[in-house]
């Protein structure tokens, strides 16, 4: 929860995390260093589609390849589950995240108006084929 609340202006609640962790269609992965969670990713899959729901790394551990490893792991597992299409939403102002996702082959395909709150902002809908 500490990573979530320091990474996002509209953080998930603890209940939201628990709902995803126990959802059989969700892949939840964590990165651990010295017995502490330093990053996580949640992705949901249904039929041949996947959706990256949440990805964050503790600010003291960024730029060390943790997010890349988490994304690689989820991409591999989604392929094993026969997902063919993967999508995610990201704040349009989060240029670092957009560049990160572009390195994995995601492309902005549309905008979702007023998708985010605190502050209100559009989301870039990004997609890629697996």
LODO-418903 format. One line per 5 residues: for each residue x, y, z of N, C-alpha, C. Coordinates in steps of 0.1 Angstrom, whole numbers, plus 2048, in hexadecimal, padded with zeros to 3 digits. Last residue first. Layout:
<sites>
X,Y,Z,X,Y,Z,X,Y,Z; ...
</sites>
This chain:
<sites>
800,79E,6E0,80A,795,6E6,80D,78A,6DC; 7FC,7C0,6D7,7F9,7B2,6D5,804,7AA,6DB; 7F2,7DC,6EC,7FC,7D5,6E4,7F7,7C7,6E2; 7E8,7FD,6F5,7E5,7EF,6F2,7F1,7E9,6EB; 7DC,817,70B,7E7,811,703,7E4,802,701
7CB,834,70F,7C9,826,70E,7D4,820,705; 7D3,84E,725,7D6,848,718,7D3,839,719; 7BA,85F,737,7C3,854,736,7C6,851,727; 7B7,881,744,7B4,877,73A,7BE,86B,73B; 7AF,88B,765,7B8,88A,759,7B4,87F,750
7AD,89B,784,7A6,896,778,7AF,896,76C; 7C7,893,79B,7BE,89C,794,7B7,895,788; 7AC,886,7A2,7B7,88A,7AB,7C5,88B,7A5; 7A4,86C,789,7A1,877,792,7AD,87B,79B; 7A3,861,767,7A9,862,774,7A4,86E,77C
794,865,750,795,857,756,79A,858,764; 78D,879,73F,78A,87B,74D,78A,86D,754; 78C,864,722,78A,872,728,787,871,737; 7A3,851,716,797,850,71E,796,85D,726; 7B0,850,6F5,7AF,856,702,7A2,852,709
7C2,836,6E2,7B7,840,6E4,7B9,846,6F2; 7D9,829,6DE,7CF,827,6D4,7C3,831,6D6; 7FC,828,6E2,7EF,830,6E6,7E5,82E,6DB; 80A,808,6E5,808,814,6DD,7FB,81B,6E2; 824,7F3,6F1,817,7F9,6F2,816,806,6EA
83E,7E8,6F1,835,7E7,6E5,827,7EC,6E6; 84D,7EE,706,848,7E0,705,83E,7DE,6F9; 852,808,702,85E,7FF,701,859,7F0,700; 83A,813,70A,83D,812,6FB,849,809,6F9; 83C,812,726,833,809,71F,836,808,710
84F,827,729,852,81A,72E,849,810,726; 841,83D,71E,84D,838,718,851,82A,71C; 82C,83E,732,829,83C,724,835,837,71C; 83C,844,749,834,837,748,831,834,739; 845,85E,741,84E,853,744,848,845,743
82D,86C,73F,835,86A,733,83F,85F,735; 812,871,74B,81C,868,750,825,863,744; 7FC,87F,740,808,887,745,814,87E,749; 7E9,86C,73C,7F0,872,730,7FC,87A,734; 7EB,84E,750,7E8,85D,74F,7F0,863,743
7E1,830,740,7EB,838,746,7E8,847,745; 7D4,80F,73C,7D2,81E,73C,7DD,824,744; 7D9,7F3,726,7DA,7FA,733,7D6,809,731; 7D8,7D2,716,7D6,7E1,717,7D7,7E6,725; 7DE,7B9,6FF,7E0,7BE,70C,7DE,7CD,70C
7D5,79B,6EF,7D4,7AA,6EF,7D6,7AE,6FD; 7D7,780,6F3,7DC,785,6E7,7DD,795,6E7; 7DC,766,70A,7D8,774,708,7DF,779,6FB; 7E4,74D,712,7DE,74F,704,7D8,75D,703; 7F2,74A,728,7E4,749,72A,7DC,74C,71D
80C,750,71F,809,742,722,7FA,73F,724; 808,76C,71D,80A,764,711,807,755,713; 808,771,739,7FC,774,731,7FD,76C,723; 823,76B,740,817,763,745,80A,765,73D; 831,77E,731,833,770,72F,827,768,734
827,796,73D,825,793,72F,827,785,72B; 830,792,757,821,792,754,81F,790,746; 84C,794,754,845,788,75A,837,787,756; 84F,7AD,749,853,7A1,741,84C,795,746; 846,7BD,75F,83F,7BD,752,842,7B1,74A
85A,7B7,772,84C,7B4,775,844,7B3,768; 871,7C0,764,86F,7B2,768,861,7AE,76A; 86A,7DC,762,86C,7D4,756,86B,7C5,759; 86A,7E3,77D,85D,7E4,775,85E,7DB,768; 885,7DE,783,87B,7D7,78A,86E,7D7,782
89A,7ED,779,895,7E2,771,88A,7DA,777; 8A0,803,787,8A9,7F8,789,8A4,7EB,782; 890,819,788,89B,81A,77F,8A5,80E,782; 887,819,7AC,884,81B,79D,891,81C,795; 889,816,7C7,88E,80B,7BF,88B,80D,7B0
87E,82B,7D4,88C,829,7D6,892,81E,7CE; 863,82A,7CC,86B,834,7C7,87A,832,7C9; 856,80A,7C4,85A,813,7CE,864,81D,7C9; 843,807,7A7,84F,803,7AE,852,80E,7B8; 825,7FA,798,82C,804,79F,839,7FE,7A5
808,7F5,786,816,7F2,786,81D,7FD,78D; 7E8,7E8,77D,7F0,7F0,786,7FF,7EB,786; 7DC,7DB,768,7D4,7E3,771,7DD,7EC,779; 7DD,7D1,748,7E6,7D5,752,7DF,7DE,75B; 7CA,7B8,73B,7C9,7C6,73F,7D3,7C8,74A
7C5,7A2,71F,7CB,7A5,72B,7CA,7B4,72E; 7B1,78A,70D,7B5,798,710,7BB,799,71E; 7A4,772,707,7B1,775,700,7B6,784,703; 796,76D,726,796,768,718,7A4,76B,712; 7A6,784,73A,799,77D,737,799,77A,728
7BB,78F,753,7B9,789,746,7AB,783,746; 7CC,7AA,763,7C0,7A1,763,7C0,79C,754; 7E8,7B1,777,7E2,7B1,76A,7D7,7A7,76A; 7FD,7C4,78B,7F0,7BC,78B,7EB,7BD,77D; 81C,7C6,79B,814,7C8,78F,808,7BF,790
835,7D6,7B0,82A,7CD,7AD,823,7D0,7A0; 850,7DB,7C7,849,7DE,7BB,83E,7D3,7B9; 85B,7D4,7DE,860,7E1,7D9,859,7E4,7CC; 854,7C5,7FD,84F,7C7,7EF,854,7D4,7EA; 86F,7B7,80F,866,7C2,80D,861,7C2,7FF
885,7A5,812,878,7A2,818,86D,7AD,817; 898,7B1,801,89A,7B1,80F,88D,7AF,817; 880,7B6,7E8,88E,7B8,7EC,88F,7B9,7FB; 86A,7AA,7D0,86E,7AB,7DE,87D,7AD,7DF; 84E,7B1,7BC,85D,7B1,7BC,861,7B3,7CB
831,79F,7B4,838,7A8,7BC,847,7A6,7BA; 813,79B,7A1,821,797,7A4,827,7A2,7AC; 7F5,78D,798,7FB,797,7A1,809,792,7A4; 7DE,788,780,7EC,785,783,7F1,790,78C; 7BC,77E,782,7C6,789,784,7D4,783,787
7A8,76D,782,7AC,772,775,7B6,77D,776; 7A2,768,79D,7A9,75D,795,7AD,762,787; 7A8,77F,7B5,7A1,77D,7A9,7A8,773,7A1; 7B8,785,7CB,7B0,779,7CC,7A7,777,7C0; 7C4,79D,7C2,7CC,792,7C7,7C4,785,7C7
7AD,7AE,7BF,7B5,7A9,7B3,7BE,79D,7B7; 7A4,7B1,7D9,79B,7AC,7CE,7A3,7A7,7C2; 7BB,7BD,7E5,7B6,7AF,7E9,7AD,7A9,7DE; 7BB,7D6,7D8,7C6,7CC,7D6,7C1,7BE,7DA; 7A2,7E0,7E1,7A5,7DE,7D3,7B0,7D5,7D0
7A8,7E1,7FD,79D,7D8,7F8,79F,7D6,7E9; 7BA,7F6,7FD,7BE,7E9,801,7B4,7DE,7FC; 7B5,80A,7E0,7B3,807,7EE,7B9,7F9,7F1; 7CC,81B,7C9,7C2,811,7CC,7C1,80F,7DB; 7CF,840,7C8,7D4,832,7CB,7C9,828,7CD
7D3,858,7B7,7C7,851,7BA,7CA,843,7BD; 7EE,85E,7B5,7E5,868,7BB,7D7,863,7BE; 807,846,7BB,7FB,84B,7B4,7F3,855,7BC; 81D,840,7CC,81F,840,7BD,813,846,7B5; 816,83F,7E6,821,849,7E2,822,84A,7D3
803,82B,7E6,7FF,839,7EA,80A,843,7E7; 812,815,7DD,806,819,7D6,803,828,7D9; 825,811,7F1,829,814,7E3,81E,81A,7DB; 814,80C,807,81D,818,807,822,81B,7F9; 808,7F4,800,800,800,800,809,80D,800
</sites>
